Amino acid sequence: MSAQSSDKRIQFGVLLPTREAVMSGRADPSLLYRLAERAEELGFDSVWVGDSLTARPRIDALTTLAAVGARTRRVRLGTAIYLAALRHPLLLAYQLASLDWITGGRIDFGIGFGKRSEPSQEHEFAILGLDQASRMSRSEEAVRIMRRLWRENDAQRVGTQLPRATSQSQAGQRHPAAATVPRCGAGRGRGAPRSSARSVPPPQG
């Protein structure tokens, strides 16, 4: 279901099988493209992709949305969900701003926190040198950092993930987006919020 709505009607989306593409060993990505194009033709409101590095391997989420966005014109393009805690917020801000601009402001950025005490997900954090217990605080901090980077040149005093030397970053500032990047949060396990939704402003020109 789409994260944005301009009216009261229920909206429907399609989850693209990016994990199946890896598990099947299929070399041709055209099925993903055809599914997205067909979803738009049939009147669906959005298409979505999942995210995982090693726990549940799949085609990269943002790369897939960029390719699908080039082949569609109307459907919104979302992550369901994206593990922001595994990424550096400076790079992620740059990627999202670029993606939202390329696709005409159609990005719905859904953030997830994963499940604690699940070995495959703990390993996913460990191989990157991260503590899975901090996944929720890192995700929330990443959103604050991205907001600052999209609005200002200096984000050195936002959270712990950027060194104090980071300033004049220009992350995303060269990529004006057509609309805000909606963000929704989801997670499982103790301490995970049941739901949240807020607007993540894009870079301004």
Contacts in CASP RR format, 6 or more apart in sequence:
PFRMAT RR
TARGET T0000
AUTHOR 0000-0000-0000
METHOD contacts of the structure
MODEL  1
MSAQSSDKRIQFGVLLPTREAVMSGRADPSLLYRLAERAEELGFDSVWVG
DSLTARPRIDALTTLAAVGARTRRVRLGTAIYLAALRHPLLLAYQLASLD
WITGGRIDFGIGFGKRSEPSQEHEFAILGLDQASRMSRSEEAVRIMRRLW
RENDAQRVGTQLPRATSQSQAGQRHPAAATVPRCGAGRGRGAPRSSARSV
PPPQG
1 10 0 8 1.000
1 11 0 8 1.000
1 12 0 8 1.000
1 13 0 8 1.000
1 46 0 8 1.000
2 11 0 8 1.000
2 12 0 8 1.000
2 13 0 8 1.000
2 45 0 8 1.000
2 46 0 8 1.000
2 76 0 8 1.000
2 108 0 8 1.000
3 76 0 8 1.000
3 78 0 8 1.000
3 108 0 8 1.000
3 110 0 8 1.000
3 182 0 8 1.000
3 184 0 8 1.000
3 197 0 8 1.000
4 76 0 8 1.000
4 108 0 8 1.000
4 182 0 8 1.000
5 11 0 8 1.000
11 45 0 8 1.000
11 46 0 8 1.000
12 44 0 8 1.000
12 45 0 8 1.000
12 46 0 8 1.000
13 39 0 8 1.000
13 44 0 8 1.000
13 45 0 8 1.000
13 46 0 8 1.000
13 47 0 8 1.000
13 48 0 8 1.000
13 75 0 8 1.000
14 35 0 8 1.000
14 36 0 8 1.000
14 39 0 8 1.000
14 44 0 8 1.000
14 46 0 8 1.000
14 47 0 8 1.000
14 48 0 8 1.000
15 47 0 8 1.000
15 48 0 8 1.000
15 49 0 8 1.000
15 50 0 8 1.000
15 80 0 8 1.000
16 32 0 8 1.000
16 35 0 8 1.000
16 36 0 8 1.000
16 47 0 8 1.000
16 48 0 8 1.000
16 49 0 8 1.000
16 64 0 8 1.000
16 68 0 8 1.000
17 31 0 8 1.000
17 32 0 8 1.000
17 35 0 8 1.000
18 32 0 8 1.000
18 49 0 8 1.000
18 50 0 8 1.000
18 58 0 8 1.000
18 59 0 8 1.000
18 61 0 8 1.000
18 64 0 8 1.000
19 50 0 8 1.000
19 52 0 8 1.000
19 56 0 8 1.000
19 57 0 8 1.000
19 58 0 8 1.000
19 59 0 8 1.000
21 29 0 8 1.000
21 31 0 8 1.000
21 32 0 8 1.000
21 58 0 8 1.000
21 59 0 8 1.000
22 57 0 8 1.000
22 58 0 8 1.000
22 59 0 8 1.000
23 57 0 8 1.000
29 59 0 8 1.000
29 67 0 8 1.000
32 59 0 8 1.000
32 64 0 8 1.000
32 67 0 8 1.000
32 68 0 8 1.000
33 67 0 8 1.000
33 68 0 8 1.000
33 71 0 8 1.000
35 47 0 8 1.000
36 47 0 8 1.000
36 68 0 8 1.000
36 69 0 8 1.000
36 71 0 8 1.000
36 72 0 8 1.000
36 75 0 8 1.000
37 71 0 8 1.000
37 72 0 8 1.000
39 47 0 8 1.000
39 75 0 8 1.000
40 47 0 8 1.000
40 72 0 8 1.000
40 73 0 8 1.000
40 74 0 8 1.000
40 75 0 8 1.000
44 75 0 8 1.000
45 75 0 8 1.000
45 76 0 8 1.000
46 75 0 8 1.000
46 76 0 8 1.000
46 77 0 8 1.000
46 78 0 8 1.000
46 108 0 8 1.000
47 68 0 8 1.000
47 72 0 8 1.000
47 75 0 8 1.000
47 76 0 8 1.000
47 77 0 8 1.000
47 78 0 8 1.000
48 77 0 8 1.000
48 78 0 8 1.000
48 79 0 8 1.000
48 80 0 8 1.000
49 58 0 8 1.000
49 59 0 8 1.000
49 61 0 8 1.000
49 64 0 8 1.000
49 65 0 8 1.000
49 78 0 8 1.000
49 79 0 8 1.000
49 80 0 8 1.000
50 58 0 8 1.000
50 61 0 8 1.000
50 79 0 8 1.000
50 80 0 8 1.000
50 81 0 8 1.000
50 82 0 8 1.000
51 58 0 8 1.000
51 61 0 8 1.000
51 79 0 8 1.000
51 81 0 8 1.000
51 82 0 8 1.000
51 83 0 8 1.000
52 58 0 8 1.000
52 83 0 8 1.000
52 124 0 8 1.000
53 83 0 8 1.000
53 86 0 8 1.000
53 124 0 8 1.000
53 128 0 8 1.000
54 120 0 8 1.000
54 123 0 8 1.000
54 124 0 8 1.000
54 127 0 8 1.000
55 118 0 8 1.000
55 120 0 8 1.000
55 121 0 8 1.000
55 123 0 8 1.000
55 124 0 8 1.000
56 120 0 8 1.000
61 79 0 8 1.000
61 82 0 8 1.000
62 79 0 8 1.000
62 95 0 8 1.000
62 96 0 8 1.000
62 99 0 8 1.000
65 77 0 8 1.000
65 78 0 8 1.000
65 79 0 8 1.000
65 99 0 8 1.000
65 103 0 8 1.000
65 107 0 8 1.000
66 99 0 8 1.000
66 102 0 8 1.000
66 103 0 8 1.000
68 77 0 8 1.000
69 77 0 8 1.000
69 102 0 8 1.000
69 103 0 8 1.000
69 106 0 8 1.000
70 102 0 8 1.000
75 106 0 8 1.000
76 106 0 8 1.000
76 107 0 8 1.000
76 108 0 8 1.000
77 103 0 8 1.000
77 106 0 8 1.000
77 107 0 8 1.000
77 108 0 8 1.000
78 107 0 8 1.000
78 108 0 8 1.000
78 109 0 8 1.000
78 110 0 8 1.000
79 108 0 8 1.000
79 109 0 8 1.000
79 110 0 8 1.000
79 111 0 8 1.000
80 110 0 8 1.000
81 110 0 8 1.000
81 111 0 8 1.000
81 112 0 8 1.000
81 185 0 8 1.000
81 186 0 8 1.000
81 187 0 8 1.000
82 109 0 8 1.000
82 110 0 8 1.000
82 111 0 8 1.000
82 112 0 8 1.000
83 111 0 8 1.000
83 112 0 8 1.000
83 113 0 8 1.000
83 114 0 8 1.000
83 124 0 8 1.000
83 135 0 8 1.000
84 92 0 8 1.000
84 111 0 8 1.000
84 112 0 8 1.000
84 138 0 8 1.000
84 139 0 8 1.000
84 142 0 8 1.000
84 143 0 8 1.000
85 113 0 8 1.000
85 125 0 8 1.000
85 130 0 8 1.000
85 134 0 8 1.000
85 135 0 8 1.000
85 136 0 8 1.000
85 138 0 8 1.000
85 139 0 8 1.000
85 142 0 8 1.000
86 124 0 8 1.000
86 125 0 8 1.000
86 128 0 8 1.000
86 130 0 8 1.000
87 142 0 8 1.000
88 161 0 8 1.000
89 141 0 8 1.000
89 142 0 8 1.000
89 145 0 8 1.000
89 146 0 8 1.000
89 149 0 8 1.000
89 161 0 8 1.000
89 162 0 8 1.000
90 145 0 8 1.000
90 149 0 8 1.000
90 155 0 8 1.000
90 162 0 8 1.000
90 166 0 8 1.000
90 169 0 8 1.000
90 171 0 8 1.000
92 142 0 8 1.000
92 146 0 8 1.000
93 145 0 8 1.000
93 146 0 8 1.000
93 149 0 8 1.000
93 150 0 8 1.000
93 171 0 8 1.000
93 172 0 8 1.000
94 171 0 8 1.000
94 172 0 8 1.000
96 107 0 8 1.000
96 109 0 8 1.000
96 146 0 8 1.000
96 181 0 8 1.000
97 150 0 8 1.000
97 171 0 8 1.000
97 172 0 8 1.000
97 173 0 8 1.000
97 175 0 8 1.000
97 177 0 8 1.000
97 202 0 8 1.000
97 203 0 8 1.000
98 172 0 8 1.000
98 175 0 8 1.000
99 107 0 8 1.000
100 106 0 8 1.000
100 107 0 8 1.000
100 175 0 8 1.000
100 177 0 8 1.000
100 178 0 8 1.000
100 179 0 8 1.000
100 181 0 8 1.000
100 202 0 8 1.000
101 175 0 8 1.000
101 176 0 8 1.000
101 177 0 8 1.000
101 178 0 8 1.000
101 202 0 8 1.000
104 177 0 8 1.000
104 178 0 8 1.000
104 179 0 8 1.000
105 177 0 8 1.000
105 178 0 8 1.000
105 179 0 8 1.000
105 181 0 8 1.000
105 202 0 8 1.000
106 179 0 8 1.000
107 181 0 8 1.000
107 182 0 8 1.000
108 181 0 8 1.000
108 182 0 8 1.000
108 184 0 8 1.000
109 181 0 8 1.000
109 182 0 8 1.000
109 183 0 8 1.000
109 184 0 8 1.000
109 200 0 8 1.000
110 182 0 8 1.000
110 183 0 8 1.000
110 184 0 8 1.000
110 185 0 8 1.000
110 186 0 8 1.000
111 139 0 8 1.000
111 143 0 8 1.000
111 183 0 8 1.000
111 184 0 8 1.000
111 185 0 8 1.000
111 186 0 8 1.000
112 139 0 8 1.000
112 185 0 8 1.000
112 186 0 8 1.000
112 187 0 8 1.000
113 135 0 8 1.000
113 136 0 8 1.000
113 139 0 8 1.000
113 185 0 8 1.000
113 186 0 8 1.000
113 187 0 8 1.000
113 188 0 8 1.000
113 192 0 8 1.000
114 121 0 8 1.000
114 135 0 8 1.000
114 187 0 8 1.000
114 188 0 8 1.000
114 192 0 8 1.000
115 121 0 8 1.000
115 187 0 8 1.000
115 188 0 8 1.000
115 189 0 8 1.000
116 122 0 8 1.000
116 132 0 8 1.000
116 133 0 8 1.000
116 135 0 8 1.000
116 189 0 8 1.000
116 190 0 8 1.000
121 132 0 8 1.000
122 132 0 8 1.000
124 132 0 8 1.000
125 131 0 8 1.000
125 132 0 8 1.000
125 135 0 8 1.000
126 132 0 8 1.000
130 138 0 8 1.000
136 191 0 8 1.000
136 192 0 8 1.000
136 193 0 8 1.000
138 161 0 8 1.000
139 185 0 8 1.000
141 158 0 8 1.000
141 159 0 8 1.000
141 160 0 8 1.000
141 161 0 8 1.000
142 161 0 8 1.000
143 183 0 8 1.000
143 198 0 8 1.000
143 200 0 8 1.000
144 158 0 8 1.000
144 159 0 8 1.000
145 155 0 8 1.000
145 158 0 8 1.000
145 159 0 8 1.000
145 161 0 8 1.000
145 162 0 8 1.000
146 200 0 8 1.000
147 200 0 8 1.000
147 201 0 8 1.000
148 154 0 8 1.000
148 155 0 8 1.000
148 158 0 8 1.000
149 155 0 8 1.000
149 169 0 8 1.000
149 171 0 8 1.000
149 172 0 8 1.000
149 173 0 8 1.000
149 203 0 8 1.000
150 171 0 8 1.000
150 172 0 8 1.000
150 173 0 8 1.000
150 200 0 8 1.000
150 201 0 8 1.000
150 202 0 8 1.000
150 203 0 8 1.000
150 204 0 8 1.000
151 201 0 8 1.000
151 203 0 8 1.000
151 204 0 8 1.000
153 167 0 8 1.000
153 168 0 8 1.000
153 169 0 8 1.000
153 170 0 8 1.000
153 173 0 8 1.000
154 167 0 8 1.000
154 168 0 8 1.000
154 169 0 8 1.000
155 162 0 8 1.000
155 166 0 8 1.000
155 167 0 8 1.000
155 169 0 8 1.000
155 171 0 8 1.000
156 162 0 8 1.000
156 163 0 8 1.000
156 164 0 8 1.000
156 165 0 8 1.000
156 166 0 8 1.000
156 167 0 8 1.000
157 164 0 8 1.000
172 203 0 8 1.000
173 203 0 8 1.000
173 204 0 8 1.000
173 205 0 8 1.000
174 203 0 8 1.000
175 203 0 8 1.000
176 202 0 8 1.000
176 203 0 8 1.000
176 204 0 8 1.000
176 205 0 8 1.000
177 202 0 8 1.000
177 203 0 8 1.000
179 202 0 8 1.000
180 199 0 8 1.000
180 200 0 8 1.000
180 201 0 8 1.000
180 202 0 8 1.000
181 199 0 8 1.000
181 200 0 8 1.000
181 201 0 8 1.000
181 202 0 8 1.000
182 197 0 8 1.000
182 199 0 8 1.000
182 200 0 8 1.000
183 197 0 8 1.000
183 198 0 8 1.000
183 199 0 8 1.000
183 200 0 8 1.000
184 195 0 8 1.000
184 196 0 8 1.000
184 197 0 8 1.000
185 193 0 8 1.000
185 195 0 8 1.000
185 196 0 8 1.000
185 197 0 8 1.000
186 192 0 8 1.000
186 193 0 8 1.000
186 195 0 8 1.000
187 193 0 8 1.000
END
